[in-house]
């Protein structure tokens, strides 16, 4: 029997995005040379929300791009052999990389590889809605909405209104 537990509702997700936005602004003291990059799919939605919140707070518009990391993955046999290379100009930019869940770190490693093919960023910072632990690579998020200790048997599921008609983070067994 599958059990499901709500970890974050829509209000909690909104608060997390608001807090992360403030942390990004505090740390960077100006984002004139920054790009927010969301990892497809839900990371893109969260990146756009961060962009909008930062614009609301500071009145500054930051570029927001999406990144498909499928061809850069090393842990999936189904990855495409060819694909679109990263077309984001990263040279001397501060990149705010956004994803929904940080787990093993392999998706982030793939994203870093993709970003590095497009230039040499000034820095890359990582923002995630959920950090569930169980890293296989030495990767740590700079901004975390919520740390959620999990077992390998559990699945963290992020839903966003734009794709799923509801905002929530649940844990399922």
N, C-alpha and C positions, 0 to 999 in steps of 0.2 A: 504494500500500500504506500503510495506516494504522499509525503507530507510536505506542506508548503507553509512558510512563515514569512510574513512581511517584515523586512528590515528597514526600508525607507518608503514613506508614502510621498505623494506629490509635494506636500509642504516641506518635508525633510530634504527632498532633492533640491527644491528651490533655495532653501537655506544653505545647503552645501555649495551650490553654484555661487551664491552671493558671497559666502565666506572665502571660497577659493579665489574669486575675482579680487576681493580686497587683499588677500595674501599676495597675489601676483602683482598688484599695483604697489604694495608696500615694498616688496623685494626689488622691483625693477626701477622704481623712481622715474617713471616715464617710459612709454612704450613706442616711441617714435620709429624705432627700427625693429619692431617685433612683428611676427606672424604667428597666428594661432593655427595649428594644424591638427585636424581631427582624423583619427584612424577610422576608416570605414567599418561599420555602418554607424553604430550608436555613438562612437567617439566624435563623429562629424556633427551630430545633433547637439551633443554637449559642448563642443567647441563653439558652435553658433550661439548657444545660450551664454557662454562665457563672454564672447565678443559683445553681445547685446548688453550684458550686465556691466562690463567695463565701460562701454560707451555711455550707459546711463549714469554711472558713477562719475566718470572723468570728462565726459563729453568728447572723448577722442575715439576715432574710428580706426580699428586695427584690421588688417587683412585677415581673412579666415579661409583656409584651404582644406581640401580633403586629400587623404592619402590612402591608396590601396596598397597593402603590403604583401599581397598574395604571392607575387613572384620572388619576394625576398625571404620567404619562410624556409626554414630548414627542418621543420618537424611535421610536415604534411606531405604524404605521397601524391596527393592530388593537386599540388601547386602547379600552376601553369608554367610551362617552360619559357614562354614569351609573354610579354605584357607591356603595358605602357610604363616607360621609365618615369621617375619622379620629375615633374616639371615645375616644381616649386623652387624659386630662386632663394637659396639659403645663405648665400655668401655674405658674411659679416652681419647676419641677422640674429636676433634673439628668437629662437623657436620655442613656442609653448606647445608641446605635444600633448594631445588629449585622447584618452581612451576611457571606456566605461569600467572595465575590470582589469586589475593587475593580478596575475596569477603566477605562471611560471617565469614570465619575463621574455618569452620567445617572440611574442608579437611586437614588443617594444624593441627588441634587438633587430627584428626585421625592419621596423620603422626607422631606426637609426641608420641602418645600412642604406635604405632608400634615400633618406635625407642627405647622407654623405655623398651619394652619387651626384647630387645636384649642386654641390658647392661646399664651402667650408663655413659652417655657421659660427657666429661669435660664441653662442652657447645654446644648449638645448635643455629645457626644463620640462619635467613630466607632471601632468595633472591627471588624476584618475578619480572617478566617482567612488569606486570601491577597491580597497586593497585586501585581498583574501589570503595573502601569504603563500607559502609553498614554492618559493622561488627556486628555479633551476639555474639561474644566471644572476650575477651580482648587479641587479638593477633595483633602484629605489625611487619612489615617487617623491617629487618636491612638494606637491600639493595633493592631499587626500581628503575626499569627502567623508569617508567612513572606513575605518579598519574593521574587518569582520573575520575573526578566526574561523576557519572552516576545516572540514576533513576533505580528503581527496574524493570521497564518495558523494559529497554534497555538490550541488550546482547552484551558482549564483546567477540569477536571471535579472537583467536590467531591461525594463520596458520604458519606452518614451512615447509620449502622445503622438508625435509626428509619424511614428511607424506602427505603434501598437494600440493607439487610442487610450492609453493610460500611462501615467508616470508611476513607476514603482520599482523597488528592488526586492526580490524575494530569494529565499534560499530553499532549495528543494532537495529531497532525498529520494 
